[in-house]
């Protein structure tokens, strides 16, 4: 599937079955209760929010993971919610994220502990400038490392959806091989597509959240679920090209 069709199908996907999209939106309400408790300064609502957020973490990542699976099959049907499967997949996705974030975390702590603020003479403009350069360089290394492993994590998740094997998804060299098979140009296009979604989310959120009382709920419970479904489904469609290529090679044999 060419990239233009991936984008087109991904934007259509959330709206093919509004009823099931509403299920996802309702799940995101679970994440909104904590902020409501903080704003209302109500400890009972806050306690309920903590429980709801725990349920959110257990269910929603796994349910969104099923969108990647749907994309792999190039299906346009919105997945049904299965609590058992969603919890199981959420735990696997969480384990995958923790594993892939080890290197960025190590780089961050190395950068943090190597910065010695106490040794800087703040009365010397030269030393201040040198210190700021060091901070800037360290921050750049940390950010680039995080972005690199975040991209690897995306395709590790797609590999997990395809092979249904957490050990396979943890093999970074295999994930890099998948990225090469998809094509660096297609990966760059997809990363730019995801970056565009983030920019759109940032711009639109500034307008939506400005709506008194309900703006935050509209953003969190409607806008974010739509963007998440688009992003995860497009990842599945992109990874499906590997499957199609393998099938094509088998047919030639």
N, C-alpha and C positions, 0 to 999 in steps of 0.2 A: 504494500500500500504506500503510495507516495505521500510525502509529508503534508501537502496541502489538504489531502483527503483526511489524514489523521486529525488535523486541526479542525476541519469542518465537522467531522463525525463527533469529535470530543465536545464541541460546543453544543451540539444537538442532544447529546447523550442525557444530560440531567433532566431534560424537558420531555423525554419520550414517555415517561410514566410519572406524572405529577404526584400520584398517590404514594408511591414508594419514595419519591424525593421528600415528601412531607415526613415520612418516617425518619429519614436522616436529619431533617431539620429539628424534629422533636428530640432526637438524641442529643443534639447540640444545646438544647435547653438545659440539659444536665450540667453543662459547663458554665452556664450563666448564673446559677444560683449563688455561687460564692461571691461574685461581685455585688449581687443584689444584697446579700447579707452584710457585706462590708459597708455599702452605701447607706443601708437602713440602720446599721449599727445594732442589728438584732442577732444575738448569739444563737438563738434557735434556728434561724434561717441559715446562719453561717455553718452550724453543725450539720444541717441538712445538706448544705452545699458541699461540704467535705465528703459526705457519703455519696452524693450525686456525682461529684468529680471523680471519685474512685471508680464508680460504675462506668463513667464516661471513658476513662483510661482503659478499662477492661473490655469495653464493647466496641467503641468507635474505630480505633485503629484497625482492628480485625475486619470490621465491616467495610471500611474503605479499601482494605487489602483485597476484598472480594471484587472490587471494581477493576483492579489490575487483572485479576483472573478473567473477568468478563471481556476486558480488552484483548487479552491473549487469544481468546476464542473468537474475536472479532464479532461478538454478539452485541446487539443494540438494546437488549433487555436489561432493565435495571434489576440488580440482584435482590433476592428476598433476604430478610434479616433472620439469621439463625443464631441464637444467643450462644449455644455451645460452641459452634464453629468460630464465631466472632471472638469469643474469649480466648480460645485456643490460638487463633491466628494473631490476636493482639499480643499475647505473651511471646510468640515467636518473633513478631515484628519488633517488640521492645528489646528482646535479647539481641536481635540483629543490630539495632541502633546502638545499644550499649557497646557491642563489640567494635563497630565501625567508628565510634566516637572516642575510643581509647587513645589513638594517636593524636587527634586534635587536642584532647585534654592534656596529654603529656607535653605537647608543644606549648600549650598555654601556660602550664605551671612552670616549665623551664624558663619561658620568657618572663613570667612574673617574678620568679625568685632570683633571676639574674639582674634585675633592675634594682640598683642600690640607690635609693633616693637620698639616704643620709649622707652619701659621699659627695653630693652635688653642692657646689658653692653657688647659691642663688644670688650672690652679689656679683657674680661674673657672667656677663651676657654670653660669652663664648661657651662656658660650661653649660649654661641653660640651653643654648641652641644645640649643643652636642647631645645633651640629654633628651631633648625633644626629638631629635633625629633618631636616636636609639629607640625611643618609644614608638615612633612612627614605623620604623623598620620592623620592630618586634610585632607590632599590631598587624602589619601587612603579612608577615609570615604566618601568624596565627589565623588570620582571615582566609588566606589562600589555602592553607592546610585544611581548614574547616570546609571550605567550598569544594575542594577536591574530594574529600571523604564523604561529603553530603551527596555529591553526584554518584560516587561509587555505591553509596547506600541505596540510592534510588534503583540502580540496576541490579544490586544484590537482592532487593525486594522483588523485582521482576523475575529474577532467577529462582527465588524461593517459590513464587507463584507458579512458575513453569514446571520445576522439578519436584516441588513439594518436599524439599530436603533442606533443613537448616544448615547442616554441615557443608552442603554444596554451595549455599549462598554465602558462607563464610570464607570461601576460597577466593581471595582477592584476585589472583592471577587468572582465574576462570572468568570472573566478572569483567576484568580488563579485556579478556578475549572476546566476551560478548559485545563489549563496546566497540571493539575493532570490527566485528562482524556486522554490527548495525551500521557502522560508518561514522567516522569522526564528524563529517559535514552534517549528517543527520542529528548527531548528538548535539552539536553546536546549535542547530536550528531548534532542537527541543529545549535546550537550556535557555535560549533566548525567548522561546515561547513561554516557559515557566517564569522567567524574569518579567516578561510582559504582564503575566497574570498577577504577579506580586505588585507591580507598579499600578495596575488597574485597581487592585484591592486597596492600595494605599490612598489613591486619589478618591475613589468612591467612598471609602470608609470615612474620610474627612467630611464628606457631605452627609452621609447617613447618620453618623454618630452625633452630628450637630442637631438632629431632630430631637426635641425635648422628650424625655422619658422613654420613648420606644426605639430611638435610633440605635442604641447599643444592641438591643435584642434583635432588631432587623438585620444588623450587620453580622452578629455572631450566629444567629439561628437560621438565616436564609442565605445571605451573601457568601459566607465562608463555606457552608456545605456545598453550594453550587461550584465554587472554585476548587474545592477538594475533590469533588467527583470528576470534574474536568481533568485535573492534573493526574489523578490515579488512573483514570480510563485511558488517557493519552499515552501514559507510560506503558500500559499493556498493549496498546495498538502498535507502539513503536517496537517493542520487544517481539511482537508477533512476526515481524519481518524475518527474524532469525529462524523461527519455526517454519515459515513459508519457504525460505531458502533451503532448509534441510529437506523438506518434503519434495521440493523441486529436484534436488540432487538425487534423492532416492528413486524418483520416477524415471530419471535418465539412465539409471543402472539397469 
